[in-house]
Amino acid sequence: MATFPAGCTLLFGGSGGIGQGVARCFADGGSDVAVVYRSKPDVAKTVAAYVQGKGRKASVHAADVTDAAQVQDAVAAAIAEHGRIHTVIWGAGPLVNQRYLAETPMAEWRHAFDVEVHGFFAAAQAVIPHMREQGGGSFVTLGSAGHDWWPARDGMSVAVKAANEQLIKGIAKEEGRFGIRANSVLVGVIDAGQLHELTQQGQFDQAWVEETHKLLCLPRWGTAEEIGHACVYFASNEGGYTTGQSISVSGGFGV
């Protein structure tokens, strides 16, 4: 059974399709949850209601993660509400239009780095001093399974998340002496969030589905909860001697 210290899991991107599943897994595992959202307050409140329904404490915090001051405010509010942040899950990210690198607008490229990399860096800087004072903690980022096998037209997502893979290794090396661990979950094609939105926009068609299924060992898409289970492992006592590592939850994509 997963166990956690007192305090909360601070989940950035908690109103997203995958973030909702991750939040449910932490509540099921016995952790309080602080949900950070940007533009979907009603969804965030629904996630919080699920957490509370499991007998755990939940809070909801608005923040645009491209603004470091808003990130710091969300962290401070979560600490005030829960007393401690024992885990940070970084699941914030923009919708990634499927384009070849040569056709990716610079404005989209910069925005993706501002959200995912600069946002995570701001969150880490805000939380690390708190975790040091509390005797440790855990960071888990949601990366891309494309880190191991390059997916055509999804390069902006892969390249951006690869920067966070290195930040994870840096945090693990620098902060392990304070009991702070850092790991990442590499996300494959998940039946939630971006898959649904990009399909509705017509960026994924039946031909893409058929070709992508050929690259999978398991003949199905993954679920948000399966990403959540991996996050819980890294953040809880179950993964207590694991740091600086990544696990690909991808159905065997590109193996």
Summary of the structure (lengths in Angstrom):
residues: 255
radius of gyration: 17.2
end to end distance: 30.4
largest distance: 52.3
contacts: 919
relative contact order: 0.16
helix: 51%
strand: 17%
